[in-house]
Amino acid sequence: MKKDNLILITGGTGCISSHTVYKFINNGYKVRIMDNLLAHEGRWPSYINKKAQKVIGDVTNIKDWERSLENVSVVIHLAGTMDFHLEFSRFFQINTVGTVNLYEAVVKNKLNIEKVVIASSQFVYGFGRWRCQKHGILYPKEAPEKLKKENIGSSMLNM
Ligand SMILES: NC(=O)c1ccc[n+]([C@@H]2O[C@H](COP(=O)([O-])OP(=O)(O)OC[C@H]3O[C@@H](n4cnc5c(N)ncnc54)[C@H](O)[C@@H]3O)[C@@H](O)[C@H]2O)c1
């Protein structure tokens, strides 16, 4: 990935995304973030990297995707709603339709996006006891430790 490429990181104020923004900017990349700021009363939190370009937008709105994708080469899509809750339709709208909207905006506008990185589900850590193909039987508390060793942040930088 070239350093003059513009990277869009969605959900830029979130736990994973805000650290990802720092990681890329500190390694010399140009970053734009897109977040709906609903969790922050409409304001950018102070911990956001000052060098990041900022777009207030919602992944459920295709026009917001189109504004955010202007001149972008790489998308790291980390906006989403998490945890197990009963608002299934809201969950589906943000996580599934929100992601589909990215591809619709790209195809509709014939955008030249080189790479898209999508967040996995937190349920890769399991829900109760589960069997991981690589690590065998796991419980949620021990899974993050094992998966951490695979150093996801660094592997993104090596894309
Ligand atoms: N934290 C984990 O342990 C974990 C594990 C595996 C996968 N994931 C996935 O990684 C992604 C990020 O997780 P996180 O822990 O950083 O979550 P987070 O809740 O800290 O961050 C999510 C971000 O998305 C933004 N957002 C929510 N809805 C939005 C919308 N409609 N439009 C624009 N922005 C919106 C929020 O404002 C927030 O900044 C999620 O998809 C999550 O499922 C997280």
The ligand as an SDF file (V2000), in Angstrom:
LIG
                    3D

 44 48  0  0  0  0  0  0  0  0999 V2000
  -14.0260   -5.0280   20.3220 N   0  0  0  0  0  0  0  0  0  0  0  0
  -13.9410   -6.3180   20.0370 C   0  0  0  0  0  0  0  0  0  0  0  0
  -13.5630   -7.1650   20.8730 O   0  0  0  0  0  0  0  0  0  0  0  0
  -14.2660   -6.8220   18.6340 C   0  0  0  0  0  0  0  0  0  0  0  0
  -13.9520   -8.1160   18.3090 C   0  0  0  0  0  0  0  0  0  0  0  0
  -14.1880   -8.5830   17.0070 C   0  0  0  0  0  0  0  0  0  0  0  0
  -14.7930   -7.7310   16.0980 C   0  0  0  0  0  0  0  0  0  0  0  0
  -15.1260   -6.4830   16.4480 N   0  0  0  0  0  0  0  0  0  0  0  0
  -15.7680   -5.6360   15.4410 C   0  0  0  0  0  0  0  0  0  0  0  0
  -14.9190   -4.5310   15.1640 O   0  0  0  0  0  0  0  0  0  0  0  0
  -15.7160   -3.3810   14.8690 C   0  0  0  0  0  0  0  0  0  0  0  0
  -15.3180   -2.2410   15.7990 C   0  0  0  0  0  0  0  0  0  0  0  0
  -15.4440   -2.6580   17.1360 O   0  0  0  0  0  0  0  0  0  0  0  0
  -15.1210   -1.6690   18.3530 P   0  0  0  0  0  0  0  0  0  0  0  0
  -14.8890   -2.4980   19.5550 O   0  0  0  0  0  0  0  0  0  0  0  0
  -14.0790   -0.6710   17.9630 O   0  0  0  0  0  0  0  0  0  0  0  0
  -16.5560   -0.9610   18.5090 O   0  0  0  0  0  0  0  0  0  0  0  0
  -16.8800    0.4740   19.0710 P   0  0  0  0  0  0  0  0  0  0  0  0
  -18.3050    0.4200   19.5230 O   0  0  0  0  0  0  0  0  0  0  0  0
  -15.8560    0.9670   20.0170 O   0  0  0  0  0  0  0  0  0  0  0  0
  -16.7830    1.3790   17.7720 O   0  0  0  0  0  0  0  0  0  0  0  0
  -17.7610    1.3920   16.7850 C   0  0  0  0  0  0  0  0  0  0  0  0
  -17.7290    2.7410   16.1240 C   0  0  0  0  0  0  0  0  0  0  0  0
  -18.7000    2.7470   15.0780 O   0  0  0  0  0  0  0  0  0  0  0  0
  -19.3960    3.9830   15.1330 C   0  0  0  0  0  0  0  0  0  0  0  0
  -20.7090    3.7460   14.5590 N   0  0  0  0  0  0  0  0  0  0  0  0
  -21.7150    2.9780   15.0560 C   0  0  0  0  0  0  0  0  0  0  0  0
  -22.7630    2.9900   14.2390 N   0  0  0  0  0  0  0  0  0  0  0  0
  -22.4240    3.7910   13.1900 C   0  0  0  0  0  0  0  0  0  0  0  0
  -23.0820    4.1810   12.0190 C   0  0  0  0  0  0  0  0  0  0  0  0
  -24.3450    3.7870   11.7650 N   0  0  0  0  0  0  0  0  0  0  0  0
  -22.4530    4.9890   11.1480 N   0  0  0  0  0  0  0  0  0  0  0  0
  -21.1840    5.4120   11.4040 C   0  0  0  0  0  0  0  0  0  0  0  0
  -20.4940    5.0650   12.5090 N   0  0  0  0  0  0  0  0  0  0  0  0
  -21.1060    4.2670   13.3900 C   0  0  0  0  0  0  0  0  0  0  0  0
  -19.4440    4.3600   16.6060 C   0  0  0  0  0  0  0  0  0  0  0  0
  -19.6390    5.7370   16.7980 O   0  0  0  0  0  0  0  0  0  0  0  0
  -18.0590    3.9030   17.0600 C   0  0  0  0  0  0  0  0  0  0  0  0
  -17.1070    4.9170   16.8690 O   0  0  0  0  0  0  0  0  0  0  0  0
  -17.1890   -3.8050   15.0430 C   0  0  0  0  0  0  0  0  0  0  0  0
  -17.6910   -4.1670   13.7840 O   0  0  0  0  0  0  0  0  0  0  0  0
  -17.0710   -5.0350   15.9300 C   0  0  0  0  0  0  0  0  0  0  0  0
  -18.1480   -5.9320   15.7560 O   0  0  0  0  0  0  0  0  0  0  0  0
  -14.8600   -5.9880   17.6870 C   0  0  0  0  0  0  0  0  0  0  0  0
  1  2  1  0
  2  3  2  0
  2  4  1  0
  4  5  1  0
  4 44  2  0
  5  6  2  0
  6  7  1  0
  7  8  2  0
  8  9  1  0
  8 44  1  0
  9 10  1  0
  9 42  1  0
 10 11  1  0
 11 12  1  0
 11 40  1  0
 12 13  1  0
 13 14  1  0
 14 15  2  0
 14 16  1  0
 14 17  1  0
 17 18  1  0
 18 19  2  0
 18 20  1  0
 18 21  1  0
 21 22  1  0
 22 23  1  0
 23 24  1  0
 23 38  1  0
 24 25  1  0
 25 26  1  0
 25 36  1  0
 26 27  1  0
 26 35  1  0
 27 28  2  0
 28 29  1  0
 29 30  1  0
 29 35  2  0
 30 31  1  0
 30 32  2  0
 32 33  1  0
 33 34  2  0
 34 35  1  0
 36 37  1  0
 36 38  1  0
 38 39  1  0
 40 41  1  0
 40 42  1  0
 42 43  1  0
M  CHG  2   8   1  16  -1
M  END
$$$$
